[in-house]
């Protein structure tokens, strides 16, 4: 009976990476299943809400695992390392474009912001659209902090390791992001957004 219990134990991410380093294809498939949706959301939001780019970047990210599994130090936490690699891909894309990242605006110059008086019954989809646009308007490093914390649920310490900056900087970026989002959304969704 103990053998059945052991065979049903779910391996950690770190154990899966050790198995990938040993050439076990099934371990790669398990890791892909765990992280592909999460990484899609991350890339989608970091790359201007482009589904095509998000899929391309997922492929590139997982290709790095296949081509260089030894790049992962099994003494580290996998998720922290993985998000750092993903963040570097995004930064490289910003550099490649050689221009400022997309700064989405909640309203253009010819249109005044929509107020709660005009749309008193905003449904969840409209609210979600405004929130996504507001998140896209954040500077890349603020957006990354915000998404890692509030979408991915990572701790300040984990984000600090991923972004290679002090925890205080992460806290400052999160504070700025929340303040900026509150300003943007209150003009569109009202002060209680």
C-alpha positions in Angstrom: 0.0 0.0 0.0 2.7 2.6 0.7 3.8 2.4 -2.9 0.3 3.5 -4.1 0.4 6.5 -1.7 3.8 7.5 -3.0 2.8 7.2 -6.7 -0.2 9.4 -6.1 1.8 12.2 -4.3 1.8 15.3 -6.4 5.4 16.4 -7.1 6.4 20.0 -6.4 7.5 22.4 -9.1 11.1 22.0 -8.0 10.8 18.2 -8.2 9.3 18.4 -11.7 12.3 20.6 -12.8 14.7 18.0 -11.4 12.9 15.4 -13.5 13.0 17.7 -16.6 16.7 18.0 -16.1 16.9 14.2 -16.1 15.0 14.2 -19.4 11.5 13.1 -18.3 9.0 14.5 -20.8 6.0 13.8 -18.6 7.4 16.2 -16.0 7.5 19.0 -18.6 3.9 18.3 -19.5 2.9 18.5 -15.9 4.7 21.8 -15.4 3.2 23.2 -18.6 -0.3 22.2 -17.4 0.3 24.0 -14.1 1.7 27.2 -15.5 0.5 27.8 -19.0 -2.8 29.5 -18.1 -1.2 31.6 -15.4 1.6 32.7 -17.7 -0.9 33.5 -20.5 -2.7 35.9 -18.2 0.6 37.5 -17.1 1.8 37.9 -20.7 -1.6 39.1 -21.9 -1.7 41.9 -19.4 2.0 42.8 -19.7 2.0 42.9 -23.5 -0.9 45.2 -24.3 -3.6 42.6 -24.1 -2.5 40.9 -27.2 -3.6 37.2 -27.3 -1.2 36.4 -30.1 1.8 37.9 -28.3 0.8 36.1 -25.1 0.7 32.7 -26.9 4.1 33.5 -28.6 5.7 34.4 -25.3 4.3 31.3 -23.5 6.0 29.2 -26.3 9.2 31.1 -25.9 9.2 30.8 -22.1 8.6 27.0 -22.1 11.1 26.6 -24.9 13.7 28.0 -22.5 12.9 25.2 -20.1 13.3 22.6 -22.8 16.5 24.0 -24.3 18.2 24.9 -21.0 16.7 23.0 -18.0 20.0 23.3 -16.2 19.5 27.1 -16.0 17.2 26.4 -13.1 19.0 26.0 -9.7 17.0 23.3 -8.0 17.9 25.0 -4.6 15.6 28.0 -5.6 11.9 28.2 -5.6 10.6 27.5 -9.1 7.8 30.0 -9.3 10.2 32.9 -8.4 12.7 31.9 -11.0 10.0 31.3 -13.6 8.4 34.7 -13.2 11.9 36.3 -13.3 12.5 34.6 -16.7 9.1 35.7 -17.9 9.7 39.3 -16.7 13.0 39.4 -18.6 11.2 38.3 -21.8 8.8 41.2 -21.4 11.6 43.7 -20.7 13.5 42.4 -23.8 10.3 43.0 -25.8 10.0 46.5 -24.6 13.6 47.2 -25.5 13.2 45.5 -28.9 10.4 47.8 -29.8 12.6 50.8 -28.9 9.7 52.9 -27.9 7.6 53.6 -24.9 5.3 50.8 -23.9 1.7 51.2 -24.8 0.1 53.8 -22.5 -3.6 53.0 -22.8 -5.9 55.8 -21.9 -9.3 55.5 -20.4 -10.4 58.4 -22.6 -9.0 60.1 -25.6 -8.5 63.8 -26.1 -11.8 64.2 -28.0 -13.9 62.3 -25.4 -14.7 63.2 -21.8 -14.6 60.5 -19.2 -17.8 58.5 -18.6 -19.3 59.2 -15.2 -21.5 57.2 -13.0 -24.3 59.6 -13.7 -24.2 58.6 -17.4 -23.9 54.9 -16.7 -25.4 54.2 -13.3 -25.8 50.4 -14.0 -22.4 49.4 -15.1 -22.3 45.7 -15.5 -19.3 43.5 -14.5 -17.9 43.3 -18.0 -17.8 47.0 -18.5 -16.2 47.5 -15.1 -13.6 44.8 -15.9 -12.8 46.5 -19.3 -12.1 49.8 -17.5 -10.0 48.1 -14.9 -7.9 46.3 -17.5 -7.4 49.5 -19.5 -6.3 51.3 -16.3 -3.8 48.5 -15.4 -2.4 48.8 -19.0 -1.8 52.5 -18.4 0.6 51.8 -15.6 4.3 52.0 -16.2 5.7 48.5 -17.0 7.5 48.0 -13.7 4.5 49.2 -11.7 2.2 47.0 -13.9 4.4 44.0 -13.3 4.5 44.5 -9.5 0.7 44.9 -9.5 0.0 41.8 -11.6 2.5 39.6 -9.7 0.9 40.7 -6.4 -2.8 40.9 -7.2 -3.2 38.5 -10.1 -0.6 35.9 -9.2 -0.8 36.3 -5.4 2.9 36.4 -4.9 4.4 37.9 -1.7 6.4 41.1 -1.6 9.5 39.1 -0.9 8.9 36.9 -4.0 8.3 39.9 -6.2 11.5 41.5 -4.8 13.4 38.4 -5.9 11.7 38.3 -9.3 12.3 41.9 -10.1 15.7 42.1 -8.5 14.9 45.1 -6.3 14.5 45.7 -2.5 11.2 44.8 -0.9 10.7 48.5 -0.1 10.8 49.3 -3.8 8.1 46.7 -4.4 5.9 48.2 -1.7 6.4 51.6 -3.1 5.5 50.5 -6.6 2.4 48.7 -5.3 1.4 51.8 -3.4 1.9 54.0 -6.5 0.0 51.5 -8.7 -3.0 51.4 -6.4 -3.1 55.1 -6.0 -2.8 55.6 -9.8 -5.6 53.0 -10.5 -7.8 54.6 -7.9 -7.4 58.0 -9.6 -8.1 56.6 -13.1 -11.0 54.5 -12.1 -12.7 57.1 -9.8 -13.0 59.5 -12.8 -14.7 56.7 -14.8 -16.5 54.5 -12.3 -17.1 57.1 -9.6 -15.4 57.6 -6.2 -16.5 54.3 -4.8 -15.1 52.1 -7.6 
